[in-house]
């Protein structure tokens, strides 16, 4: 069966282009690069040629022998309905994977199926899958994190749905780059809270930071999860579907009680329109706006507030094991990353140069302590 190449007019950065899409095929890609001035669009996930540079006659001469060329009208879209393998979605739901994981696994699996739509995926070899991954990394420039998610979505099908052993197929996983968490200072946190005048927004910011919550965790909080008498916040079904408790700040108690009195939420602690659960995008906007109002020249995110909470606890001398429990980390190794971020801990370390210069046994004739370096 011939491969298929779709050509469609499009706009890319206010420039008229011809969008070129095709299923995974290294042969087509090599010819495309060899004969045409093609460029890759990361936003549209496709190859394109400027319409003024596109030679349709030459395009047909090059690709007609190996592919079917389909030209799509300006406002037409080819709708390809990719159906997940039988039992895939049901297995994800039965194993209680989170909504976001189910969505990402399903999307990656559909992309995988589309790439091998003319093949029986149950008979694919490790080489077939590795070639596909190599193509995605090289041409789609997918990140290490996305590559791992893609691998996991495919492994889930073979191992969980089909019940094959983990030895069935092996994919080289990239080593994930270790990035230290970004944090803001205690003063910057205060500035953000002071700059936020909306009471609900202030309550959301204060809750995320003071309790070290993930964005999804603050959205899932119910009114009954704030235990004023015990000065604790109950976090239900956090990451890994695990319940835990975290601290309820004295300062937050005042803000939350005032918020409850004025807004009177029905079920969730923070609700949007029509008493529905507050949205994740709204929380992002609140944090971003607060940072801008506080004149913080950083891109502050909800998770950065959680990182800051952990780092500040560590700097106050809180035991790492308590921080691990509060944050809901399964392993101490995850929590230990904050020891690399804490500026106060680093400040306590004395450079060997200072120790040498301050050594009383040194003769002043040998070395004189400089006033500056």
C-alpha positions in Angstrom: 0.0 0.0 0.0 1.3 3.4 -0.9 2.0 6.0 1.7 -0.2 9.1 1.8 0.9 12.8 1.8 -1.6 15.5 2.6 -1.2 19.0 1.2 -3.2 21.8 2.6 -3.0 25.7 2.6 -2.4 27.3 5.9 -1.1 30.3 7.7 2.1 30.2 9.7 3.2 33.3 11.5 1.1 35.4 9.1 2.7 33.7 6.2 0.9 31.7 3.5 2.3 28.2 3.5 1.6 24.7 2.2 1.3 22.3 5.1 2.7 18.8 4.5 1.6 16.0 6.7 2.2 12.2 6.4 2.4 9.1 8.5 5.8 8.2 10.0 8.0 7.5 7.0 11.8 8.2 6.9 11.9 7.7 3.1 9.5 10.5 2.5 11.2 12.8 4.9 14.6 12.2 3.3 13.2 13.0 -0.2 11.4 16.1 1.2 14.6 17.5 2.7 16.6 16.7 -0.4 14.3 18.3 -3.0 12.5 21.1 -1.2 13.1 24.0 1.2 11.0 22.5 3.9 10.8 23.8 7.5 9.4 22.2 10.6 6.6 23.9 12.7 6.8 22.9 16.3 3.4 24.6 17.1 1.6 22.9 14.2 3.6 19.6 14.3 4.1 19.5 10.6 6.4 20.3 7.7 5.7 23.3 5.5 6.9 25.2 2.4 6.2 28.8 1.7 3.4 29.0 -0.8 5.5 31.2 -3.2 8.2 28.5 -3.2 6.0 25.5 -3.6 6.3 23.7 -7.0 3.4 21.3 -7.1 4.5 19.7 -10.5 7.9 18.9 -9.1 6.3 17.6 -5.9 4.2 15.2 -7.9 7.3 14.0 -9.9 9.2 13.2 -6.7 6.5 11.6 -4.7 3.9 10.1 -7.1 5.9 6.8 -7.5 5.9 6.1 -3.8 2.9 8.0 -2.3 -0.6 9.1 -2.9 -0.8 12.9 -2.9 -4.0 14.4 -1.5 -4.7 18.1 -1.7 -7.1 19.4 0.9 -9.2 22.5 0.3 -8.6 25.6 2.4 -11.4 25.0 5.0 -11.5 21.2 4.8 -9.9 18.9 7.4 -9.4 15.2 7.0 -11.0 13.6 10.0 -9.2 10.5 11.1 -10.9 8.8 14.0 -8.3 6.7 15.8 -9.8 4.2 18.1 -7.9 2.9 21.1 -7.2 -0.8 21.4 -9.9 -2.8 23.1 -9.6 -2.7 26.8 -7.0 0.1 26.9 -9.2 2.8 28.3 -11.1 0.4 30.6 -7.8 -0.9 32.1 -6.6 2.7 32.8 -9.9 3.5 34.6 -10.0 0.2 36.6 -6.4 0.8 37.8 -7.6 4.3 38.9 -5.1 6.3 36.9 -5.6 10.1 37.2 -7.6 12.0 34.6 -4.5 13.7 33.3 -2.6 10.4 33.0 -5.5 8.8 31.2 -5.7 11.7 28.8 -2.0 11.8 28.0 -1.7 8.0 27.7 -4.7 7.9 25.3 -3.3 10.7 23.1 0.1 9.2 22.9 -1.3 5.8 22.1 -3.5 7.2 19.4 -0.4 8.9 17.8 1.3 5.5 18.0 -1.6 3.7 16.3 -1.8 6.3 13.6 1.9 5.8 12.8 1.4 2.1 12.4 -2.2 2.1 11.0 -1.3 -0.3 8.2 0.3 -2.8 10.6 -0.8 -5.2 13.3 0.6 -3.5 16.4 0.5 -6.7 18.3 3.2 -8.0 16.0 5.5 -5.0 16.1 9.1 -5.6 17.0 11.3 -3.6 19.4 13.1 -2.2 16.4 9.8 -0.9 14.9 9.0 0.9 18.1 12.5 2.2 18.7 12.6 3.6 15.1 9.3 5.4 15.8 10.7 6.9 19.0 13.8 8.0 17.2 11.7 9.7 14.6 9.6 11.5 17.3 12.8 12.7 19.1 14.6 13.8 16.0 11.8 15.4 14.1 9.2 16.4 16.6 11.9 17.4 19.2 9.9 15.9 22.0 11.3 16.4 25.5 12.7 13.6 27.7 9.5 13.8 29.8 7.3 13.4 26.8 9.4 10.6 25.5 9.0 8.7 28.8 5.3 9.3 28.7 5.1 8.0 25.2 7.1 4.9 26.2 4.9 4.3 29.2 1.7 4.6 27.2 3.0 1.9 24.8 4.3 -0.3 27.6 0.9 -0.1 29.3 -0.8 -1.6 26.3 1.6 -4.6 25.9 2.1 -5.3 29.6 -1.2 -4.3 31.3 -3.7 -4.8 28.6 -2.2 -7.8 26.7 -0.6 -9.2 29.9 2.8 -9.7 28.3 5.9 -9.8 30.5 8.0 -6.7 30.9 10.7 -8.5 28.9 8.5 -8.5 25.8 10.0 -5.3 24.5 12.8 -3.0 25.6 13.2 0.6 24.9 16.2 2.7 25.8 15.1 5.4 28.1 16.9 8.7 28.1 18.5 9.9 31.3 16.3 12.6 32.7 18.1 15.9 33.2 18.2 16.8 36.9 16.9 20.3 37.2 16.9 22.0 40.6 13.4 23.3 41.6 13.0 27.1 41.2 12.0 29.0 44.3 11.2 32.5 45.5 12.2 34.1 48.8 10.0 34.6 51.9 9.9 38.3 51.2 8.7 37.7 47.6 5.9 35.4 48.9 4.7 38.2 51.3 4.8 40.7 48.4 2.6 38.5 46.3 0.1 38.1 49.1 0.0 41.8 49.9 -0.4 42.7 46.2 -3.4 40.4 45.9 -6.5 42.3 46.9 -9.2 39.7 45.9 -9.9 37.7 49.0 -10.5 34.4 47.2 -7.3 34.8 45.2 -5.4 35.6 48.3 -6.8 32.5 50.1 -5.8 30.3 47.2 -2.2 31.7 47.1 -1.9 31.4 50.9 -3.2 27.8 50.9 -0.8 26.6 48.2 2.2 28.1 49.8 1.5 27.6 53.5 0.5 24.0 53.1 2.9 23.0 50.3 0.1 21.8 48.1 0.1 20.8 44.4 -2.3 22.6 42.1 -4.6 19.6 41.8 -4.6 19.1 45.5 -5.8 22.7 46.3 -8.5 22.3 43.6 -9.8 19.1 45.2 -10.0 20.5 48.7 -13.4 20.3 50.3 -14.7 22.6 53.0 -14.6 19.7 55.5 -10.9 19.1 54.7 -9.8 22.2 56.7 -9.5 21.0 60.3 -9.5 24.2 62.3 -9.5 22.4 65.6 -6.4 20.3 64.8 -4.6 23.0 62.7 -4.3 20.5 59.9 -5.4 20.3 56.2 -6.5 16.9 55.0 -5.3 16.1 51.4 -7.4 13.3 49.9 -6.1 11.3 46.9 -2.9 13.2 46.3 -0.3 12.1 43.9 -0.3 8.3 43.8 -3.9 8.3 45.2 -2.6 8.7 48.7 -4.2 10.6 51.5 -2.1 12.7 53.9 -2.3 15.7 56.2 -0.4 18.9 56.1 0.0 22.0 58.3 -2.7 24.7 58.6 -1.0 28.0 59.2 -2.4 30.3 61.9 -2.3 33.1 59.4 -4.2 31.0 56.9 -6.9 30.3 59.5 -7.8 34.0 59.6 -7.9 34.3 55.8 -9.9 31.1 55.2 -12.5 31.9 57.9 -13.1 35.3 56.4 -13.2 33.8 52.9 -15.8 31.2 54.0 -17.9 33.8 55.7 -18.1 36.0 52.5 -18.0 33.5 49.6 -19.9 30.6 51.3 -18.7 27.8 49.0 -21.1 24.8 48.7 -18.9 21.7 48.5 -15.3 22.4 47.4 -13.3 24.9 49.3 -12.6 27.0 46.2 -15.4 27.0 43.6 -15.9 28.8 40.3 -19.1 29.7 38.5 -22.2 27.7 39.2 -20.5 26.2 42.3 -18.3 24.1 40.1 -14.7 23.1 41.0 -12.2 25.9 40.4 -10.2 25.4 37.2 -6.4 24.7 37.0 -6.0 27.5 34.4 -7.6 30.0 36.8 -5.0 29.1 39.5 -2.2 29.6 37.0 -3.5 33.1 36.2 -3.9 34.0 39.8 -0.3 33.1 40.7 1.1 34.8 37.5 -0.9 38.0 38.2 0.2 38.1 41.8 3.9 37.8 40.8 3.5 40.6 38.3 1.8 42.9 40.8 4.6 42.2 43.3 7.2 43.2 40.6 8.8 39.7 40.7 10.9 39.3 37.6 10.4 35.5 37.4 7.8 33.3 35.9 6.2 32.1 39.1 4.0 29.0 39.0 1.8 27.2 41.7 4.4 24.5 41.9 7.1 27.0 42.5 5.2 28.1 45.6 5.2 24.5 46.8 9.0 24.3 46.2 9.5 27.5 48.1 7.4 26.2 51.0 9.7 23.1 51.3 12.9 25.1 50.9 11.9 27.6 53.5 10.9 24.8 56.0 14.4 23.3 55.5 16.1 26.6 56.1 14.1 27.0 59.3 15.7 23.7 60.5 12.7 21.4 59.9 13.8 17.7 59.8 13.8 16.4 56.2 11.7 13.4 57.1 8.9 15.7 58.3 9.1 17.7 55.1 8.9 14.4 53.1 5.7 13.5 55.0 4.1 16.9 54.6 4.8 17.0 50.8 3.7 13.5 50.3 6.9 12.2 48.8 7.3 8.5 48.6 11.1 8.6 48.7 13.4 10.8 50.7 15.5 11.1 47.6 12.8 13.3 46.1 12.8 15.6 49.2 16.6 15.7 49.4 16.7 17.9 46.2 15.7 20.8 48.4 19.0 20.6 50.3 20.6 21.6 47.0 18.4 24.7 46.8 18.6 26.1 50.3 20.7 29.2 50.1 21.0 29.5 53.9 22.5 26.0 54.1 25.0 27.0 51.4 25.8 30.2 53.2 26.9 28.3 56.3 29.6 26.5 54.3 33.0 28.2 54.6 35.3 28.3 51.7 38.7 26.5 52.2 40.4 29.8 51.2 38.9 31.6 54.2 40.0 28.8 56.5 43.6 29.0 55.2 43.7 32.8 55.5 42.3 32.7 59.1 44.7 29.9 60.2 46.7 31.5 63.1 49.6 29.2 62.5 50.4 31.0 59.2 53.3 33.4 59.4 52.3 36.9 58.2 55.5 37.0 56.1 54.2 34.0 54.2 50.8 35.4 53.4 48.9 38.6 54.1 45.1 38.4 54.4 43.7 40.5 51.6 40.9 43.0 52.2 39.3 41.9 49.0 39.9 39.4 46.1 
